[in-house]
Amino acid sequence: MKTGWRLSEEATAAKHSARGGSKLRWCRAVVLALCALPTAGAVRSAEPAAAPLPPGAQAEWNLERAWREATPTRECVCLNGLWRWQPAGEVSPNETAQPPTDRWGWFKVPGPWPGISDYMQKDSQTVHMHPAWREVPLGDVTAAWYEREVTVPAEWAGRRVALSVEYLNSLAMVFVDGRKVGELRFPAGELDLTASCQPGQRHVLSLLVVALPLKGVLMSYTDTAAAREVRGAVARRGLCGDVFLCSTPPGTRLEEVQVRTSVRRWELTLDTGLSGLEAGKSYRLQARITDQGREVKAFQSRPFTATDAPEGRFVFTESWRPQKLWDLHTPQHQYELELSLREADGRLLDALPPVRFGFREFWIEGRDFYLNGSRIFLSAVPLDNAQVSAAAATYAAARESLDRLRSFGINFVYAHNYDCLPGAHLSFSEILRAADDLGMLVALTQPHFSHYDWSSPEADRTNGYALHAAFYARVAGNHPSVVAYATSHNATGYNEDMNPDLMDGRSAPRDTWARRNVERALRAEAIIRARDPGRLVYHHASGNLGPMHLSNFYPNFVPAQELSDWFEHWATNGIKPVFLCEYGAPFTWDWAMYRGWHKGRREFGSAVVPWEFCLAEWNAQFFGDRAFALSEMEKRNLRWEARQFRAGRLWHRWDYPHQLGSTDFPEREPVFALYFTDNWRAFRTWGLK
């Protein structure tokens, strides 16, 4: 999100440079308080009843002051900023609705609706409420209205005009001057407004956004290799990504381009999306690559026709050995691609804005990872910025997070959304740009196969998975930092995937349940690979499946020396990398007695069970009697727990006065130090990546 989230609504956001970044930028467009008419083609003269903004806050919708990006054939203008906003109550997606004329408050676009705050989500934006709904619990809102004014630039005459919305959670009914003109659906979309918006004219744009889950009931894999049904919900609701008004050529045009680079073959491949190609006509693509404005490469495709671009995609490859490679230590080595579509006689049909990319290649050979031909050891953690808040999803906040991780040796992060359901995350746009600029490798999450119906013979094409996977491939786009996709989280593992004798890439003792999931996971993988063959695809916590052996590694209190020797067999006999995608040895939850089973039911971190906090008992194996010098925090937990036992109640691990995962128990730190000091040195000796 290019929105300067850390600034208040009263502040003026610093304008990002249009070059060297993605097209989505902070737009200083916040509203002149005007409103829609209930009839098409006219704008109401009276202002609607809206909550006043605080002193110093100005609602300004002048597109001349918004961020813009243009080429000779197209332009995009940012619509981010303060919009009029109000809860809509219970709304059916099929019912007839009309934009309201009063009770307006204000809320910033993009950003999730407020009112939900837990360990993974924090409100960071202010709602300027109207008195009529001041008492409405915003955390319960499932539908809301947005509204603002736009004046379509006069120079767009003769072009296609469209509304572009990224990261929509999850359905938007779009109105122009009070008349419904179409719908947009999760995860993103573009709606043609050409027939409703006249260049040079002022219009009122209204959106009714409904937070619809993908399914009413779906399978959750929050615990490793353990599925359970949960009610569908949308955690982060509303317009959660950038919003643009765009103009493009009305007919034949470019949609996108993905740049794939190979160091092993010294090739550059352009995978181009096109629309409106006319049968029998011949076209060419012309490419120009620049380095800080200086041309370093120019080339063009062979002539092609619509027949050569099945499903609107044309792919061509050019040999090129650039002087600069993007790498962890040279992230500034990035280029810009200018791509244009022309008729056979050279006439320009369309030109995309400059696309930033880095020339690099990441691959696996045997047990090793390679980046640009050099073996690389990966140290990985999850990255939460796209889940926590709009403030954390900005470029500055993401860069701070990644820089801090780099300072203690992390060079690989994976997105911490374990699925891609509506509301699972906010925009990754600025996070990935920050990773590009800092030299951090990223695995981006692809949709979870379990949320789609695979029973039909045509399911791979019709069940919606391919559509959503293609969207996340576009999110990864040309970011050199994104080297892999993670998918199938926690759904394809098995009981023995931590067995040190079976982590060599040769064995996979799955039961029937796990084998059925693997079949569907591999179908999903094939869809991802077909859309983006240039990146690795792996299945989180899958054991021996795909290019790595992956494990959520929680071995409980294994003796430190035994743990140090855990990977000896793999180092001697392994044929693929081992990736401990989650690691807790020991883990904070280990200082309890619960180990994943209660009354015949398997469940882990989210279980409602008698956890039985035993900090002193577990520490006694290391410290003897002195472990029983209880702190006040430990006493408080034990007394609270005793009351639950007496009342016959069960509880979550986070219900304690001092939850199990908290930092309130420094008594654990010497144990962590003991294990980490011995084990991690041993792991590196064994060659663990």
FIGULO-358279 format. One record per residue (C-alpha): x, y, z. Coordinates in Angstrom, 3 decimals, padded with zeros to 6 digits. Each point is the difference from the previous one (the first is absolute). Layout:
FIGULO-358279
         X         Y         Z
         X         Y         Z
...
//
This chain:
FIGULO-358279
         X         Y         Z
   000.000   000.000   000.000
   001.520   003.257  -001.085
  -001.849   002.134   002.464
   002.280   001.449   002.642
  -001.913  -001.839   002.734
   002.099   001.307   002.849
  -001.145   003.524  -000.708
  -003.247   001.260   001.427
  -002.853   000.996  -002.283
   000.987   003.573   000.758
   003.491  -000.427  -001.410
   001.025   000.270  -003.613
   001.647  -003.206  -001.170
   003.384   000.164  -001.645
  -000.213  -000.771  -003.665
   001.913  -003.138  -001.055
   002.132   000.112  -003.088
  -001.892  -001.379  -002.970
   003.108  -001.728  -001.246
   001.628  -002.870   001.824
  -003.250  -001.246   001.527
  -003.246  -001.678  -000.870
  -002.805   002.009  -001.542
  -001.996   000.118   003.228
   000.889   003.149   001.891
  -001.338   002.178   002.771
  -002.639   002.271  -001.362
  -000.738   003.231   001.826
  -003.581  -000.260  -001.141
  -002.283   000.501   002.944
  -003.468   001.364  -000.522
  -001.845   003.245  -000.776
  -003.184  -000.915   001.823
  -002.472  -000.517  -002.817
  -002.474  -002.790  -000.488
  -001.750  -002.176  -002.529
  -003.395   000.558  -001.487
  -002.375  -002.942  -000.010
  -000.431   000.451  -003.753
   002.581  -000.434  -002.729
   001.662   002.810  -001.865
  -000.337   002.818   002.514
   001.728   000.976   003.231
  -002.030   001.118   002.999
   000.505   003.658   000.803
  -000.420  -000.336   003.755
   002.716  -001.571   002.079
  -000.988  -003.123   001.945
  -000.162  -000.096   003.764
   003.514  -001.037   000.951
   002.024   000.008   003.182
   002.362   002.974   000.245
   003.687  -000.705  -000.310
   002.277   001.086   002.842
   001.885   003.300  -000.253
   002.823  -000.193  -002.519
  -001.435  -002.944  -001.914
  -001.007   000.807  -003.539
  -002.015  -002.221  -002.307
   001.384   000.647  -003.456
  -000.966  -001.853  -003.191
   001.827   002.052  -002.600
   001.548  -002.554  -002.360
   002.498   002.575  -001.177
   001.705  -000.419   003.370
  -000.176  -003.805   000.023
   002.807  -002.342  -000.933
  -000.157  -000.844  -003.708
   001.868  -002.290  -002.346
  -000.263   000.407  -003.753
   001.323  -001.276  -003.321
  -000.956   001.225  -003.485
  -003.011  -002.354   000.000
  -001.219  -000.284   003.614
  -000.096   001.589   003.426
  -000.854  -000.988   003.576
  -001.025   002.435   002.729
   000.003  -000.988   003.665
  -003.276   000.254   001.925
   001.463  -000.814   003.418
  -000.770   002.290   002.902
  -002.995   000.975   002.119
  -003.331  -001.237  -001.364
  -003.421   000.479   001.485
  -000.832  -003.213   001.863
  -002.756  -001.545   002.089
  -001.162  -003.459   001.136
  -002.744  -001.473  -002.174
  -001.600  -002.481   002.389
  -000.947  -003.461  -001.224
   000.192  -000.148  -003.797
  -000.735  -002.816  -002.433
   002.265   000.027  -003.078
  -003.073  -000.455  -002.203
  -002.186   002.756   001.374
  -000.628   003.354  -001.642
   001.851   002.804   001.762
   000.365   003.737  -000.387
   002.809   002.174   001.371
  -001.088   001.859   003.157
  -000.372   003.769   000.085
   000.810   000.621   003.655
   001.694  -001.500   003.110
   003.426   000.136  -001.645
   003.214  -000.244   001.962
   003.532  -000.224  -001.394
   002.570  -002.779  -000.350
   003.265  -000.341  -001.855
   000.418  -002.190  -003.093
   001.713  -002.429  -000.013
  -000.319  -001.645   003.376
  -001.978  -002.703   001.821
  -003.087   001.020   001.897
   000.786   000.640   003.650
  -001.251  -001.765   003.078
   001.963  -003.261  -000.137
   003.127  -000.148   002.123
   001.724  -003.215   001.022
   003.534  -001.344   000.084
   000.216   000.209  -003.836
  -002.064   003.138  -000.719
   000.284   003.553   001.287
  -002.123   003.003  -000.930
   002.144   002.797  -001.370
  -002.468   002.346  -001.706
  -002.634   002.366   001.309
  -003.683  -000.178  -000.859
  -001.620   003.430   000.072
  -003.443  -001.100   001.152
  -003.406   001.468  -000.643
  -002.040   000.343   003.219
  -002.742  -002.216  -001.460
   002.201  -003.100   000.161
   002.503   000.924   002.673
  -001.155  -002.912   002.194
   000.190  -002.620  -002.762
   002.653  -002.657   000.878
   002.226   000.334  -003.051
   001.529  -003.420   000.550
  -003.378  -001.517  -000.897
  -000.487   001.946  -003.233
  -000.382  -002.277  -003.040
  -000.905   002.637  -002.611
   000.905   003.654  -000.465
  -000.446   002.836  -002.463
   002.864   002.009  -001.490
  -000.419   003.159  -002.074
   002.080   002.687  -001.648
  -000.056   002.330  -002.984
   002.140  -000.407  -003.132
   000.471   002.226  -003.020
   001.077  -002.058  -002.987
   002.915   001.745  -001.759
  -001.128   001.589  -003.250
   003.030  -001.361  -001.847
  -001.352  -003.535   000.517
  -002.569   000.506  -002.760
  -000.094  -003.037  -002.279
   001.584  -002.304   002.613
  -001.404  -002.787   002.119
  -000.555   001.233   003.565
   000.109  -002.519   002.852
  -000.020  -000.205   003.782
   002.853  -002.161   001.304
  -000.230  -001.434   003.536
   002.714  -002.126   001.561
  -000.480  -002.266   003.039
  -003.765   000.137   000.256
  -001.485  -001.820   002.982
  -002.199  -001.078  -001.522
  -002.892   001.283  -002.220
  -000.584   003.543  -001.242
  -003.133   001.249  -001.738
   001.023   003.102  -001.971
  -002.250   003.015  -000.628
   000.624   003.058  -002.156
  -002.277   002.967   000.721
  -002.314  -002.274   001.962
  -000.420  -002.652  -002.691
   001.485  -003.471   000.376
   002.501  -000.695  -002.778
   001.519  -003.325   001.044
   001.764  -002.058   002.634
   003.536  -000.858   001.014
   000.929  -003.133   001.922
   002.824  -001.320   002.135
   002.937   000.101  -000.275
   000.163   002.991  -002.382
  -001.413   001.282  -003.242
  -000.536   002.618  -002.626
  -003.443   001.262  -001.019
  -000.630   001.754  -003.324
  -001.650   003.382   000.652
   000.293   001.383  -003.524
  -003.747   000.126  -000.606
  -000.640   001.728   003.334
   002.864   002.484   000.337
   000.449   002.830  -002.477
   003.455   001.578  -000.389
   000.002   003.526   001.376
  -003.079  -000.676   002.136
  -000.389  -000.276   003.753
  -001.535  -003.217   001.357
  -000.752  -001.493   003.388
   001.463  -003.441   000.550
  -001.665  -002.161   002.675
   000.913  -003.518   001.102
  -001.979  -002.362   002.182
   002.582  -002.460   001.326
  -001.152  -003.247   001.581
   002.336  -002.257   001.990
  -000.921  -003.427  -001.407
   002.010  -003.109   000.918
   001.081  -002.328  -002.786
  -002.184  -002.733   001.539
  -002.423  -000.184   002.878
   001.891  -002.953   001.491
   003.529  -000.983  -000.946
   002.964  -002.015   001.180
   002.592   001.623   002.237
   003.598  -001.228   000.241
   001.253   002.308   002.717
   001.455  -003.099   001.671
   002.554  -002.220  -001.701
  -001.587  -002.870  -001.973
  -003.274   000.403   001.912
  -003.123   001.268  -001.763
  -003.142   001.353   001.624
  -003.100   001.715  -001.287
  -000.385   003.684   000.762
  -002.587   002.605  -000.876
   001.025   002.232  -002.875
   000.834   003.567   001.002
   001.818   003.042  -001.379
   002.615   001.265   002.441
   001.209   003.088  -001.901
  -002.990   001.590  -001.695
  -000.477   002.638  -002.642
   002.264   001.714  -002.528
   003.340  -001.350   001.196
   002.152   001.042  -002.957
   000.531   002.955  -002.298
  -002.828   001.410  -002.138
   000.536   001.637  -003.400
  -001.897   001.597  -002.822
   001.687  -001.154  -003.205
  -000.197   000.677  -003.703
   001.216  -002.428  -002.654
  -000.465  -000.497  -003.740
  -003.576  -001.138  -000.665
   000.941  -002.951  -002.183
   003.264  -001.870  -000.403
   002.203   000.570   003.021
   002.573  -001.402   002.409
  -001.194  -001.283   003.376
   003.240  -000.884   001.782
   003.473  -001.433  -000.440
   001.946  -002.412   002.186
   003.775   000.029  -000.392
   001.756  -003.326   000.622
   003.789  -000.089   000.083
   002.476  -002.885  -000.148
   003.645   000.213   001.010
   000.649  -003.602  -001.013
  -001.163   000.669  -003.584
   000.576   003.794  -000.071
  -003.498   000.571  -001.286
  -002.808   002.443   000.629
  -003.571  -001.147  -000.621
  -002.998   002.307  -000.279
  -003.356  -001.606   000.798
  -002.502   002.551  -001.247
  -003.737   000.302   000.549
  -001.978   001.540  -002.883
  -003.634   000.698  -000.827
  -001.965   000.990  -003.082
   002.307  -001.622  -002.553
  -001.739  -000.066  -003.373
  -000.086  -003.223  -002.006
   002.357   000.013  -002.954
   001.914   003.097   001.077
   003.735  -000.094   000.616
   001.600   001.593   003.072
   003.413   000.527   001.578
   001.184   000.726   003.507
   002.859   002.463   000.402
   002.092   000.030   003.176
   002.476   002.518   001.327
   001.986  -000.560   003.209
   001.577   002.908   001.850
   002.314   000.353   002.981
  -000.704   003.309   001.767
  -001.237   001.446  -003.282
   002.848  -001.342  -002.161
  -000.999  -002.536  -002.641
   001.839  -003.311   000.431
  -002.072  -002.298  -002.197
  -002.620   000.293  -002.753
  -001.702  -002.838  -001.858
  -003.308  -001.068  -001.500
  -002.045  -003.130  -000.390
  -000.669  -001.828  -003.225
  -003.281   000.935  -001.695
  -002.966  -001.826   001.548
  -003.759  -000.270  -000.351
  -002.863  -000.736   002.375
   000.493  -003.707  -000.736
   003.506   000.238   001.496
  -001.396   001.433   003.270
  -002.277  -002.682   001.478
  -002.071   001.282   002.921
   001.407   003.454  -000.688
   003.625  -000.763   000.858
   003.043   000.280  -002.253
   003.431  -001.105   001.232
   003.349   000.717  -001.633
   003.620  -000.314   001.086
   003.110   002.075  -000.703
   003.634  -000.832   000.725
   001.616   002.506   002.354
   002.912  -000.018   002.418
  -000.342   003.205   002.022
   002.870   001.641   001.817
  -001.927   000.167   003.295
  -001.794  -002.748   001.915
  -002.508   000.501   002.797
   001.273  -001.773   003.118
  -000.210   000.235   003.774
   003.020   002.294   000.065
  -000.872   001.926  -003.198
  -003.744   000.700   000.241
   000.518   003.358  -001.702
   000.722  -001.852  -003.253
  -003.452   000.414  -001.501
  -001.076   000.883  -003.527
  -003.095   001.456  -001.616
  -001.809  -001.585  -002.931
  -002.026   002.126  -002.404
  -002.313  -002.186  -002.078
  -002.178   001.060  -002.897
  -002.435  -001.795  -002.308
   000.097   000.954  -003.651
  -001.592  -000.986  -003.252
   002.192  -001.619  -002.643
   000.640   003.378  -001.633
   001.298   001.415   003.297
  -003.077   002.015   001.009
  -000.225   000.265   003.789
  -003.068  -001.660   001.525
   000.889   000.055   003.693
   002.921   000.609   002.361
   000.248  -001.177   003.609
   001.536   002.164   002.719
   003.613  -000.949   000.814
   000.250  -003.327   001.806
   002.756  -000.423   002.581
   001.781  -003.380   000.250
   003.268  -001.600   001.046
   001.977  -002.563  -001.965
   000.512  -003.015   002.264
  -000.654  -003.733   000.254
  -000.691  -002.169   003.040
   000.082  -003.794  -000.209
   000.678  -003.287   001.805
   002.724  -002.524  -000.769
   000.053  -003.095   002.192
  -000.119   001.151   003.619
   001.048   003.574  -000.795
  -001.616   003.302  -000.926
   001.688   002.211  -002.581
  -000.448   003.681  -000.769
   001.700   001.172  -003.195
   002.313  -003.026   000.065
   001.196   000.356   003.592
  -001.090  -002.424   002.716
  -002.078   001.795   002.593
  -001.016  -000.918   003.549
  -003.462   001.226   000.901
  -001.114   001.202   003.413
  -003.765   000.463  -000.017
  -002.812   001.459   002.096
  -003.623   000.943  -000.775
  -000.799   003.628  -000.778
  -003.199   001.449   001.505
  -000.150   003.510  -001.473
  -002.851  -000.770  -002.404
  -002.054  -001.488   002.821
   000.561   002.439   002.888
  -001.251   003.366  -001.235
  -000.100   002.530  -002.798
   002.785   001.857   001.805
   002.245  -003.073  -000.125
  -000.680  -000.580  -003.710
   001.604   003.253  -001.163
   003.373   000.147  -001.692
   001.666   001.728   002.963
  -001.384  -002.444   002.565
   000.820  -003.048  -002.113
   003.506   001.260  -000.623
   000.530   000.510   003.729
  -001.193  -003.544   000.721
   002.172  -001.555  -002.697
   003.054   002.053   000.943
  -000.357  -001.136   003.607
  -000.272  -003.642  -001.085
   003.083   000.346  -002.187
   001.961   001.414   002.935
   000.008  -003.396   001.722
   000.455  -002.222  -003.028
  -003.442  -000.544  -001.534
   000.117  -000.046  -003.804
  -003.291  -001.741  -000.867
  -003.554   000.727   001.130
  -003.301  -001.613  -000.809
  -003.387   001.708   000.078
  -001.745  -000.988   003.214
  -003.476  -000.422  -001.508
  -000.430  -003.771  -000.237
  -002.797   000.389  -002.531
  -001.312   002.606  -002.415
  -003.590   000.209   001.159
  -001.760   003.379  -000.126
   001.420   002.100   002.813
   003.082  -002.159   000.591
   002.348   002.923  -000.631
   000.403   003.577  -001.144
   001.987   001.264  -002.968
   003.441  -001.462  -000.687
   000.907   002.706  -002.530
   002.241   002.125   002.192
   001.300  -002.938   002.031
   001.370  -001.682  -003.118
   001.465   003.266  -001.286
   001.834   000.384   003.312
   001.281  -003.588  -000.251
   001.289   000.738  -003.518
   001.853   003.074   001.190
   001.548  -001.660   003.067
   000.956  -003.356  -001.495
  -002.344  -002.314   001.932
  -001.264  -003.244  -001.541
  -003.739  -000.615   000.272
  -002.423  -002.905  -000.316
  -003.482   001.293  -000.833
  -003.050  -002.032   001.010
  -002.217  -001.521  -002.687
  -003.605  -001.115   000.671
  -000.575  -003.148   002.067
  -001.365  -002.883  -002.067
  -002.396  -001.032   002.785
  -002.210   003.055  -000.550
  -000.988  -001.059  -003.528
  -002.146  -002.824  -001.420
   002.111  -002.474  -002.017
  -002.689  -002.607  -000.626
  -000.866   001.033  -003.569
   002.181  -001.234  -002.901
   000.207   003.665  -001.062
   000.785   001.257   003.506
   003.546   001.075  -000.799
  -001.460   002.473  -002.472
  -003.353   000.900   001.566
   000.195  -000.164   003.817
   001.558   003.450   000.385
   003.440  -001.137   001.112
   001.688   000.906  -003.299
  -001.546   003.478   000.078
   001.270   000.692   003.509
   003.422  -001.568  -000.618
   000.419   002.263  -003.033
  -000.751   003.023   002.184
   002.744  -000.903   002.472
   002.382  -000.613  -002.878
  -000.723   003.581  -001.050
   000.650   001.136   003.582
   003.412  -001.709  -000.119
   000.371   001.532  -003.431
   003.484   001.232  -000.778
   001.233   000.270   003.565
   003.462  -001.606   000.046
  -000.395  -000.609   003.729
  -002.827  -002.522  -000.549
   001.768  -003.275  -000.779
  -002.621  -002.514   001.161
  -003.667  -000.655   000.647
  -001.202  -001.744   003.169
  -003.262  -001.906  -000.062
  -001.956  -002.954   001.494
   000.916   001.212   003.475
  -000.112  -002.749   002.664
  -002.179  -002.292  -002.170
   002.391  -002.502  -001.580
   002.262  -001.064   002.867
   000.033  -003.268   001.916
   000.934  -001.327   003.416
   003.576  -000.933  -000.940
   001.014   003.195  -001.791
   002.311   000.923   002.936
   001.543  -003.476   000.266
   003.754   000.606  -000.493
   000.363  -003.274  -001.907
  -002.779   000.931  -002.438
   000.956   003.591  -000.867
   002.288  -000.949  -002.870
  -002.342   000.647  -002.916
  -000.489  -003.720  -000.655
  -002.834  -000.970   002.370
  -003.563   001.288   000.476
  -002.118  -002.359   002.150
  -003.364   001.728  -000.512
  -003.353  -001.403   001.039
  -003.092   000.013  -002.245
  -001.129   003.447   001.188
   003.390   001.535  -000.758
   000.244  -001.686  -003.424
  -003.379   001.431  -001.052
   001.135   003.469   000.995
   003.268  -000.431  -001.888
  -001.875  -000.793  -003.217
  -001.949   003.243   000.249
   003.027   002.004   001.110
   001.935  -001.153  -003.065
  -002.873   001.026  -002.268
   000.152   003.451   001.560
   003.795   000.050  -000.390
  -000.311  -000.770  -003.713
  -002.335   002.976  -000.420
   002.476   002.308   001.755
   002.952  -001.294  -002.017
  -001.858   000.421  -003.282
  -000.664   003.639   000.862
   003.491   000.729   001.318
   002.637  -002.610  -000.880
   002.840   002.228   001.156
  -000.494  -000.427   003.760
   000.189  -002.926   002.417
  -003.255  -001.383   001.371
   000.070  -001.775   003.359
  -002.598  -001.421   002.386
   000.378   001.323   003.539
   000.582  -002.778   002.583
  -000.449  -002.709  -002.640
   002.869  -002.334   000.883
   001.458  -001.591  -003.119
  -002.052   001.712  -002.692
   001.303   002.190  -002.783
   003.482   001.528  -000.182
   000.719  -000.067   003.763
  -000.733  -001.987   003.137
  -002.056   002.439   002.075
  -000.862  -000.341   003.655
  -001.640   002.003   002.748
   002.748  -000.975   002.417
  -001.317  -000.223   003.565
   001.790  -002.955   001.659
  -000.922   000.883   003.617
   002.797  -000.362   002.593
   002.425  -002.160  -001.955
   003.387  -000.107   001.793
   002.273   002.666  -001.467
   002.668  -002.451  -001.213
  -002.578  -002.202  -001.694
  -001.405   003.039  -001.764
   003.476   001.027  -001.147
   000.337  -003.397  -001.688
  -003.480   000.082  -001.531
   001.097   000.699  -003.576
   002.979  -002.348  -000.246
  -001.945  -002.494  -002.123
  -001.223   002.755  -002.317
   003.521   001.412  -000.402
   001.254  -003.468  -000.951
  -002.860  -001.346  -002.115
  -002.300   002.909  -000.844
  -000.776   000.874  -003.609
  -001.922   003.286   000.441
   000.073   003.005   002.352
  -001.709  -000.096   003.388
  -001.992   003.113   000.875
  -001.135   000.347   003.610
  -002.730   002.446  -000.962
  -001.137   000.256   003.629
   002.464  -000.600   002.812
  -000.455  -000.289   003.749
   002.598  -002.103   001.774
  -000.906   000.556   002.741
  -003.180   002.014  -000.471
  -001.737   002.279   002.508
  -003.010  -002.322   000.067
   002.272  -002.880   001.052
  -000.041   001.390   003.552
  -003.510  -001.459   000.326
  -001.177  -003.610   000.114
  -002.345   000.045  -002.989
   001.524  -001.749  -003.035
  -002.675   000.127  -002.683
  -002.568  -002.597   001.126
  -002.966   000.346   002.341
  -002.704  -002.663   000.368
   000.835  -001.512  -003.370
   000.057   003.296  -001.909
   003.136   001.410  -001.585
   000.501   003.738   000.052
   002.935   002.267   000.739
   000.379   003.717   000.593
  -003.653   000.984  -000.188
  -001.230  -002.844   002.228
  -002.400   000.592   002.899
   001.456  -002.522   002.474
   001.623  -000.236   003.457
   003.403   001.325  -001.045
   001.504  -000.468   003.492
   002.753   002.563   000.317
   003.199  -001.643   001.336
   002.809   002.505  -000.274
   001.847  -001.114   003.142
  -000.465  -003.714  -000.681
   001.506   000.172  -003.487
   002.797   002.348   001.064
   000.972  -002.345   002.851
   001.712  -002.332  -002.479
   002.480   002.809  -000.683
   000.183   001.956   003.267
  -001.012  -002.442   002.727
  -001.659   001.358   003.150
   000.574   003.657  -000.840
  -002.590  -000.348  -002.787
  -002.654  -000.012   002.750
   000.708   003.574   001.099
  -003.257   001.158  -001.568
  -000.484   003.491  -001.390
  -003.155   001.985   000.649
  -001.005  -000.522  -003.654
   000.285  -003.765   000.362
  -001.970   000.032   003.252
  -002.738   002.050  -001.608
  -000.281  -002.472  -002.877
  -000.121  -003.014   002.332
  -002.664   001.526   002.237
  -002.098   000.977  -003.014
   000.407  -003.506  -001.422
  -001.052  -001.585   003.303
  -003.250   001.944  -000.132
  -000.684  -001.358  -003.497
   000.608  -003.565   001.161
  -002.307   000.463   003.001
  -002.743   001.384  -002.255
   000.438  -002.763  -002.563
   000.838   002.495  -002.744
   002.371  -000.344  -002.988
   002.009   002.886  -001.432
   002.175   001.369  -002.803
   003.732   000.383   000.477
  -000.453   003.769  -000.259
  -002.635   000.163   002.737
   002.594  -000.070   002.794
   000.722   003.301   001.766
   003.461  -000.423  -001.557
  -000.530  -001.988  -003.197
   002.287  -002.890  -000.860
   001.659   001.776  -002.896
   000.723   003.218   001.886
   003.403   001.380   000.955
  -001.042   000.168   003.667
   002.081  -003.043   000.999
   003.739   000.747  -000.281
   000.611  -003.349   001.731
  -000.317  -001.591  -003.436
   002.683   002.084  -001.648
   003.058  -001.963   001.257
  -001.636  -003.158  -001.379
  -000.467   001.592  -003.396
   003.611   001.191   000.089
   001.259  -003.486   000.821
  -001.827  -001.589  -002.915
   000.602   002.708  -002.562
   003.725   000.211   000.750
   000.576  -003.733  -000.378
  -002.593  -000.918  -002.608
   000.322   002.773  -002.528
   003.770  -000.416  -000.255
  -000.530  -003.717  -000.546
  -002.673   000.628  -002.612
   002.334   002.212  -001.984
   002.718  -002.654   000.247
  -002.414  -002.561  -001.476
  -000.726   002.462  -002.832
  -003.592   000.717   000.944
  -001.324   002.922  -002.028
//
